[in-house]
Amino acid sequence: MEFSELIKTATVENVLLWRPGLAAPVRGTLCITSHHLLLSSCPRGDLELWLLIRNVDAVEKRVSGSSGTITLRCKDLKVLQLEIPGMEQCLNIASSIEALSSVDSVMMMYPFFYRPPSLRLEQGWHQFPLGRFFQRLCSQTSQWRLSTVNRDFSACPSYPEAVIVPAAVSDDTVIKAARFRQGGRFPVLSYFHPRNGTALLRSSQPLTGHNRRRCREDEKILGTILDEGERGFIIDTRSAQAAKQARMSGGGTEPKSSYPQWRRIHRALERGRPLQESFIRLVEACSDPSLSMDRWLARLDSSRWLSHIKAALSTACLAAQCLDREDSKVLVHGAEGTDTTLLVTALAQLILDPSCRSLQGFQGLLEREWIQAGHPFQLRCAHSASSHVRGKQEAPIFLLFLDCVWQLSRQFPFSLEFGEELLLTLFDNAYASAYGTFLCNNEKERRLCKVKESTHSLWVWLNQPEEKHKYLNPLYSHNPLVIWPSVEPQSIQLWQGLFLRWIRPSQHLDEAWQEIQRLVEGNNNWSKESTGKRLSQTLPDTTAGTENGK
């Protein structure tokens, strides 16, 4: 397929652009390329619009007389309106954008064509190897080993080539245990808590079925990590009823008789279609300027988005509490182990581990717990909130994680080295990107598509000195303690920086934040504590959780 075959009209003059945030509409020349929609204002060309066509979530067209209007609803929640002279040209432009935005071949996407002069293809792809994470683990314990049992992806197609498993368990045992877990996702180490030696593991559901099938090798893996008389917790991210129903289709839970040292706890977290519908309802409410206060609060409540945040943070706190306060090992899984499982394990590590709250550490966490761990980004982020296509695979699980991280950053404004701008950038790139980091659904697919050989890594771009400073939190002060967020309803807030990003004017907020950065960077002699005291006089007290580890 050639891109030129999909472009019915490449250039249109005298197009009028309306966009939230623009004081007045802009008239200019519209051009369509293989991957971008370009508009250059006339007559001076002092304003340019560059829109990655992959970012378009829905195309709405309306023709009236000899002209037409196209509304583009983007995956990053931006809304653009184009008034195009000529009915035929309007229909051709709309048809071209629809065709280009729905190209589903990974290797035809923009990251395979993007070649910035400042970056090299090989940079950044091996910036966060699991081996480095394992080396740190080796300095703390000898109970785990790095296994290459999945080097050809035969044991589990959605796991990376290397995984961390109990040292006392052989690869042959691991292979047999993989056949007992959905998708082959056998229990692997996610995090080791150095304070007390507890461990956080993740997997998919066991394939017990209605016959309560057993697997001695799976029982051995989970039994090996517990000492005699020690108890562990299995946090199942499904309701007890959903887990019970899964047995009818071959899934299920770990029977108490086969796993006597493990106690199962159910914490139901929505995924799939219910979560996608919640996201859609919230975006629709945020986009409706006619709502009264009562109606707005009712729409916000009925979307249930804030309830999903509360549930996710509560479950992550439960996992962290079991590890840190109960001195117990924890296994987290739902059904497939690629969605809510990763949501919980990643948030628990942010709560417990200060190294994950640094800019580099957070990037490493995303690599381990989302990208390499097999979260299916291509399926989950195929559409955003505005698409008229209602597929079964789309779900904003990663967005929910980013929102939870934003809640942590709001409650603990000094404890995360990165700020909101990084979270917004990650959201944008997960749905439409010039970089290959979030392409495909797992490492096996990235290998087949040669993503690491043919595209650039997002991390290299983010970590360039001229870019990196945009994402740093000027108030950051290393906090070695556990941070326990408040999950009370009053403490969970709407992430206005994302959901109202293109609706409300942000000029004054941006200027205030830039001034804070300038003050901190320009006064290196100030201590962080002194800076915090000065700023606290002008900033509202948003800390609702406990940042002292008590």
Secondary structure, 3 states (H helix, E strand, C coil): CCHHHHCCCCEEEEEEEECCCCCCCEEEEEEECCCEEEEEECCCCCCEEEEEHHHEEEEEEEEECCEEEEEEEECCCCEEEEEEECHHHHHHHHHHHHHHHCCCCHHHCHHHCCCCCCCCCCCCCCCCCHHHHHHHHHCCCCCEEEECCCCCCCCCCCCCCCEEEECCCCHHHHHHHHCCEHHHCCCEEEEEECCCCEEEEECCCECCCCCCCCCHHHHHHHHHCCCCCCCEEEEECCCHHHHHHHHHHCCCCCCCCCCCCEEEEECCCCCCHHHHHHHHHHHHHHCCCCCCHHHHHHHHHHHCHHHHHHHHHHHHHHHHHHHHCCCCCEEEECCCCCCHHHHHHHHHHHHHCHHHHCHHHHHHHHHHHHHCCCCCHHHHCCCCCCCCCCCCCCCCHHHHHHHHHHHHHHHCCCCCCECHHHHHHHHHHHHCCCCCCCCCCCHHHHHHHCHHHHCCCHHHHHCCHHHHHHHECCCCCCCCCCCECCCCHHHCCCCHHHHCCCCCCCHHHHHHHHHHHHHHHHCCCCCHHHHHHHHHCCCCCCCCCECCCC
